[in-house]
């Protein structure tokens, strides 16, 4: 186990290095630079001073080495577009907004999806099963953008039950301003409902005909006991694999949903930074969000062994 953790740690470092390097050179390959619009109206001396301030007057390889050295010290640099804006400040201000939205979407979507998946598996071949399957296909097929606009038109426009745009701030950031969060939460939870309903249904149907389930039924155990202790428990292995990735996705924000509802989250700013070629911000956010995904993948591997003791970690000699 210890050898496996050490090996994965070095793999994580290597992966982050590759991601950072690829992101840097891909951004450098884009024509133009983030200072072009600001510098074109300045005198030559002022323009040269502006480029020197951000280090854009140096060769690409020299800037690459400098950027990587600064990143190792936790310094991702200052925004090229918004003076004084840093990655750490951006995460402090905007990540909580995306995190609350994502957590609400995930909790609602996963809970409803799992309940529908259980219903479809237990009522296989019935109207309830067909309804869940049809609903899942519908929800997974329609983009978030369409759902968001539809909900805005009906519930914010026609019925005027909720505000069209906005997000709670200040003391209401985490636990207040619920009227602003209803429509964005519904917009984002539909994909979770479809994913987890289909995932759990398929997993339960695979487990139902296993020998240990048939043995439990032959012993006279009640249907509820067999479902709870044998079918559900073993069906949750795929769910436990998918869940950490859902957590990572919900924290990093939704580009489309945040744009539709004018939510000041990390997703909306990331898109803006890419469009503005804000090199330091894009690079910093890419590396940090990649780190989050890599850590989540490692946790997923460990959860495999926790959920199913039959799975042994690489390097574990116990049998």
C-alpha positions as CSV (number, residue, x, y, z in Angstrom):
1,X,0.0,0.0,0.0
2,X,2.8,2.4,0.9
3,X,4.6,1.7,-2.3
4,X,1.5,2.2,-4.3
5,X,0.8,5.6,-2.7
6,X,4.4,6.8,-3.3
7,X,4.3,5.7,-6.9
8,X,1.0,7.4,-7.5
9,X,2.4,10.6,-5.8
10,X,5.2,10.8,-8.3
11,X,2.8,10.0,-11.1
12,X,0.7,12.9,-10.0
13,X,3.7,15.2,-10.0
14,X,4.7,14.1,-13.5
15,X,1.1,14.5,-14.8
16,X,0.8,18.0,-13.4
17,X,4.2,18.9,-15.0
18,X,3.0,17.6,-18.4
19,X,-0.4,19.5,-18.1
20,X,1.4,22.7,-17.1
21,X,3.9,22.4,-19.9
22,X,1.3,21.6,-22.5
23,X,-1.0,24.4,-21.4
24,X,1.8,27.0,-21.4
25,X,2.9,26.2,-25.0
26,X,-0.6,25.9,-26.3
27,X,-1.4,29.3,-25.0
28,X,1.8,30.6,-26.5
29,X,0.9,29.2,-29.9
30,X,-2.3,31.3,-30.0
31,X,-1.7,34.4,-32.2
32,X,-1.4,37.7,-30.4
33,X,-1.0,38.3,-26.7
34,X,-3.2,39.6,-23.8
35,X,-1.5,43.0,-23.9
36,X,-2.1,43.9,-27.6
37,X,-5.3,45.8,-27.1
38,X,-4.0,47.8,-24.1
39,X,-0.6,48.5,-25.7
40,X,-1.5,49.5,-29.2
41,X,-2.6,53.0,-28.1
42,X,0.5,53.6,-25.8
43,X,3.7,55.4,-26.7
44,X,6.6,53.1,-27.6
45,X,8.4,53.6,-24.2
46,X,5.2,52.9,-22.3
47,X,4.5,49.8,-24.4
48,X,8.0,48.4,-23.8
49,X,7.6,49.0,-20.1
50,X,4.3,47.3,-20.0
51,X,5.6,44.2,-21.8
52,X,8.7,44.2,-19.5
53,X,6.5,44.3,-16.4
54,X,4.8,41.1,-17.4
55,X,7.9,39.5,-18.9
56,X,6.5,39.2,-22.4
57,X,9.6,40.8,-23.8
58,X,11.6,37.7,-23.0
59,X,12.0,34.6,-25.2
60,X,9.4,31.8,-24.8
61,X,11.7,29.3,-23.2
62,X,13.0,31.8,-20.7
63,X,9.4,32.7,-19.7
64,X,8.6,29.0,-19.5
65,X,11.4,28.3,-17.1
66,X,10.5,31.4,-15.0
67,X,6.8,30.4,-14.9
68,X,7.5,26.9,-13.8
69,X,10.0,28.0,-11.1
70,X,7.4,30.5,-9.8
71,X,4.7,27.8,-9.8
72,X,6.8,25.6,-7.7
73,X,6.7,28.3,-5.0
74,X,3.0,28.7,-5.3
75,X,3.2,31.9,-7.4
76,X,1.1,31.7,-10.6
77,X,1.5,35.3,-11.4
78,X,-0.7,38.3,-11.9
79,X,-3.6,38.7,-14.4
80,X,-2.5,40.3,-17.7
81,X,-6.0,41.8,-18.2
82,X,-7.1,42.8,-14.7
83,X,-4.3,44.5,-12.8
84,X,-3.8,43.1,-9.3
85,X,-5.9,40.0,-9.8
86,X,-4.1,36.7,-8.9
87,X,-5.1,33.1,-9.0
88,X,-5.2,32.8,-5.2
89,X,-7.5,35.9,-5.0
90,X,-9.6,34.5,-7.8
91,X,-10.1,31.2,-6.0
92,X,-10.9,33.0,-2.7
93,X,-13.6,35.2,-4.3
94,X,-15.1,32.9,-6.9
95,X,-14.5,29.2,-5.9
96,X,-17.1,29.3,-3.0
97,X,-19.8,30.5,-5.4
98,X,-19.1,27.6,-7.8
99,X,-18.7,25.2,-4.9
100,X,-22.2,26.0,-3.5
101,X,-23.9,25.8,-6.8
102,X,-22.1,22.5,-7.7
103,X,-22.8,20.9,-4.3
104,X,-26.5,21.7,-4.4
105,X,-26.7,20.3,-8.0
106,X,-24.8,17.2,-7.1
107,X,-26.7,16.4,-3.8
108,X,-30.1,16.9,-5.4
109,X,-29.2,15.1,-8.6
110,X,-27.4,12.1,-7.0
111,X,-30.1,11.5,-4.4
112,X,-33.0,11.6,-7.0
113,X,-31.0,9.6,-9.5
114,X,-30.2,6.8,-7.1
115,X,-33.9,6.6,-6.0
116,X,-35.0,6.4,-9.6
117,X,-32.4,3.8,-10.3
118,X,-33.5,1.6,-7.5
119,X,-37.1,2.0,-8.6
120,X,-36.3,1.1,-12.2
121,X,-34.3,-2.0,-11.2
122,X,-36.9,-3.3,-8.7
123,X,-39.8,-2.6,-11.1
124,X,-38.0,-3.9,-14.2
125,X,-40.3,-4.2,-17.3
126,X,-43.0,-2.1,-15.7
127,X,-44.3,1.4,-16.6
128,X,-42.1,2.8,-13.8
129,X,-39.0,1.3,-15.4
130,X,-39.9,2.7,-18.8
131,X,-40.5,6.1,-17.3
132,X,-37.1,6.2,-15.6
133,X,-35.3,5.1,-18.7
134,X,-37.2,7.6,-20.9
135,X,-36.6,10.4,-18.5
136,X,-32.9,9.6,-18.2
137,X,-32.5,9.6,-22.0
138,X,-34.3,12.9,-22.2
139,X,-32.3,14.6,-19.4
140,X,-28.9,13.4,-20.7
141,X,-29.7,14.4,-24.3
142,X,-30.7,18.1,-23.7
143,X,-27.8,20.5,-23.0
144,X,-27.6,22.6,-19.9
145,X,-28.0,25.7,-22.0
146,X,-31.4,24.7,-23.3
147,X,-32.6,23.6,-19.8
148,X,-31.4,26.9,-18.3
149,X,-33.2,29.1,-20.9
150,X,-36.4,27.1,-20.6
151,X,-36.5,27.4,-16.8
152,X,-35.7,31.1,-17.1
153,X,-38.5,31.6,-19.5
154,X,-41.2,29.6,-17.6
155,X,-40.4,30.2,-13.9
156,X,-38.6,33.5,-14.0
157,X,-40.4,35.1,-17.0
158,X,-43.9,33.7,-17.3
159,X,-44.6,32.7,-13.7
160,X,-42.2,35.2,-12.1
161,X,-41.5,32.9,-9.2
162,X,-37.7,33.3,-9.2
163,X,-35.2,35.9,-10.2
164,X,-33.7,35.6,-13.7
165,X,-30.1,36.3,-12.7
166,X,-27.9,36.9,-9.7
167,X,-26.4,35.0,-6.8
168,X,-26.3,35.5,-3.0
169,X,-23.3,37.3,-1.6
170,X,-21.8,38.3,1.8
171,X,-23.4,36.5,4.8
172,X,-25.9,34.7,2.4
173,X,-23.1,33.2,0.3
174,X,-23.5,29.7,1.7
175,X,-26.9,29.4,3.4
176,X,-29.0,32.3,2.2
177,X,-30.5,33.7,-1.0
178,X,-32.1,30.4,-1.9
179,X,-34.5,32.0,-4.5
180,X,-31.4,32.8,-6.6
181,X,-30.1,29.2,-6.5
182,X,-33.3,27.2,-7.4
183,X,-33.2,27.6,-11.2
184,X,-29.4,27.1,-11.6
185,X,-29.5,24.1,-9.3
186,X,-32.3,22.5,-11.2
187,X,-30.5,23.2,-14.5
188,X,-27.4,21.4,-13.4
189,X,-28.9,18.5,-11.5
190,X,-30.6,16.9,-14.5
191,X,-27.4,15.3,-15.8
192,X,-26.7,13.8,-12.4
193,X,-30.2,12.4,-12.2
194,X,-29.8,10.7,-15.6
195,X,-26.3,9.4,-15.0
196,X,-26.9,7.9,-11.6
197,X,-30.3,6.5,-12.4
198,X,-28.9,4.5,-15.3
199,X,-25.7,3.6,-13.5
200,X,-27.4,2.1,-10.4
201,X,-30.1,0.4,-12.4
202,X,-27.6,-1.4,-14.6
203,X,-25.4,-2.3,-11.6
204,X,-28.4,-3.7,-9.6
205,X,-29.5,-5.8,-12.6
206,X,-26.0,-7.3,-12.8
207,X,-26.1,-8.2,-9.1
208,X,-29.6,-9.6,-8.9
209,X,-28.7,-12.9,-10.6
210,X,-25.5,-13.5,-8.7
211,X,-25.2,-16.7,-6.7
212,X,-25.0,-15.0,-3.3
213,X,-28.2,-13.2,-3.9
214,X,-30.0,-16.4,-5.0
215,X,-28.5,-18.1,-1.9
216,X,-29.9,-15.3,0.4
217,X,-33.3,-15.6,-1.1
218,X,-33.3,-19.4,-0.8
219,X,-32.6,-19.0,3.0
220,X,-35.9,-17.3,3.4
221,X,-34.7,-13.7,3.9
222,X,-37.2,-11.0,3.1
223,X,-37.1,-9.2,-0.1
224,X,-36.3,-5.9,1.7
225,X,-33.4,-7.5,3.5
226,X,-31.9,-9.1,0.3
227,X,-32.2,-5.8,-1.5
228,X,-30.6,-3.7,1.3
229,X,-27.8,-6.0,2.5
230,X,-26.9,-7.9,-0.7
231,X,-28.1,-6.2,-3.9
232,X,-27.7,-2.5,-3.0
233,X,-24.4,-2.9,-1.1
234,X,-22.7,-4.6,-4.0
235,X,-24.3,-2.4,-6.6
236,X,-22.7,0.7,-5.2
237,X,-19.2,-0.1,-6.4
238,X,-19.7,1.7,-9.7
239,X,-21.5,4.5,-7.9
240,X,-18.5,5.0,-5.6
241,X,-16.3,5.1,-8.7
242,X,-18.4,7.9,-10.3
243,X,-19.1,9.9,-7.2
244,X,-15.6,11.4,-6.5
245,X,-15.5,12.6,-10.1
246,X,-18.9,14.2,-9.7
247,X,-17.6,16.0,-6.6
248,X,-14.6,17.3,-8.5
249,X,-16.8,18.5,-11.4
250,X,-19.3,20.2,-9.1
251,X,-16.6,22.2,-7.4
252,X,-14.9,23.5,-10.5
253,X,-18.0,25.2,-11.8
254,X,-20.2,25.0,-14.8
255,X,-19.3,27.3,-17.7
256,X,-22.7,27.4,-19.3
257,X,-24.9,27.6,-16.2
258,X,-22.8,30.4,-14.7
259,X,-23.0,32.3,-17.9
260,X,-26.8,31.9,-18.4
261,X,-27.6,33.0,-14.8
262,X,-24.7,35.6,-14.5
263,X,-23.3,33.7,-11.5
264,X,-19.8,35.1,-10.6
265,X,-18.2,31.7,-10.3
266,X,-14.9,30.2,-11.3
267,X,-16.3,28.6,-14.5
268,X,-17.5,31.9,-16.0
269,X,-14.2,33.7,-15.2
270,X,-12.2,30.8,-16.7
271,X,-14.0,31.2,-20.0
272,X,-13.4,34.9,-19.9
273,X,-9.7,34.4,-19.2
274,X,-9.3,32.0,-22.1
275,X,-11.0,34.5,-24.5
276,X,-8.8,37.3,-23.2
277,X,-5.6,35.1,-23.5
278,X,-5.0,35.8,-19.8
279,X,-2.0,33.4,-19.7
280,X,-1.2,33.4,-16.0
281,X,-4.8,33.0,-14.9
282,X,-5.6,30.2,-17.4
283,X,-2.4,28.4,-16.6
284,X,-2.9,28.6,-12.8
285,X,-6.5,27.6,-12.8
286,X,-5.8,24.7,-15.2
287,X,-3.0,23.3,-13.0
288,X,-5.0,23.7,-9.8
289,X,-8.2,22.2,-11.2
290,X,-6.1,19.4,-12.7
291,X,-4.6,18.7,-9.3
292,X,-8.1,18.4,-7.9
293,X,-9.1,15.8,-10.5
294,X,-5.9,13.8,-10.0
295,X,-6.4,13.7,-6.3
296,X,-10.0,12.6,-6.8
297,X,-8.8,9.8,-9.1
298,X,-6.4,8.6,-6.4
299,X,-9.2,8.7,-3.7
300,X,-11.4,6.7,-6.1
301,X,-8.8,3.9,-6.3
302,X,-8.7,3.7,-2.5
303,X,-12.5,3.7,-2.3
304,X,-12.5,0.6,-4.5
305,X,-10.7,-1.3,-1.8
306,X,-12.9,0.1,0.9
307,X,-16.2,-0.8,-0.8
308,X,-15.0,-4.2,-2.1
309,X,-12.5,-6.0,0.2
310,X,-11.8,-8.4,-2.6
311,X,-10.0,-5.7,-4.5
312,X,-6.3,-5.4,-3.4
313,X,-4.2,-2.4,-4.0
314,X,-1.1,-2.8,-6.1
315,X,1.9,-3.5,-4.0
316,X,-0.3,-5.1,-1.2
317,X,1.0,-8.6,-0.6
318,X,-1.8,-9.6,1.7
319,X,-4.3,-12.2,0.4
